[in-house]
Amino acid sequence: MQIRQSNLLTQHLRSASVHSHKIGAPALVPDLVALSLIVDRRTHASKILHKLLKEWEIEQIVLRLHRDISTAAARPESQTGDVRDMLVAVMEGSDSARDSVSSGLHEANTGHTLLWVAGNRQLIVQRILELYDINTKKIAVELNLLPHGEDAMTPDSHYVIAADTGLPVSRIEELKEKVYAIVREIHSARFPYNDFLYTEYSEEDAESV
């Protein structure tokens, strides 16, 4: 049986495949796909979560996913299996989700993948989404409000995944800045007389040193 899917979903399946090879964890392909979809704002999956959650909640989900995937990658059970078999499982799961909510649609998109992973209790991403009260019912409602043609809404653009993190390169710097700002605020509150680590210096100050 041939499963049709959006170009965006195909891109992310390929990215997850490459990343799973790099970390040696074929069993984590579905979670790597989910992580990739969530951080790419072009996808239906990302649009759905941005409808249901605040920006900082999505950032927390991404950080949790990245941490838990990194931890799980070191476990023997994550290092077994075949990447191709896991990719087929994601495609079949996405197609099954499409059948359940999008009658008449001939291809699965990233929203259907999100719907599938949110209902799969064996996945890391499912347990994390559950912490934020994200379930299949909520996803299905938002999915049906989106246009079916995912690719038509998202013109192709240069999309690079960093090999060491699995995050899009353009999002890593943005995430670093936000994490730095949060840490700085916590540090300043706890150590008000020891904030030299986070002191901002102007160019004039630097020249006078």
Helices and strands as residue ranges (DSSP letters): H 7-23, G 26-28, H 29-39, H 44-52, H 55-72, G 76-79, H 83-101, H 110-118, H 124-131, H 136-145, H 150-153, H 169-190, G 196-198, H 203-208
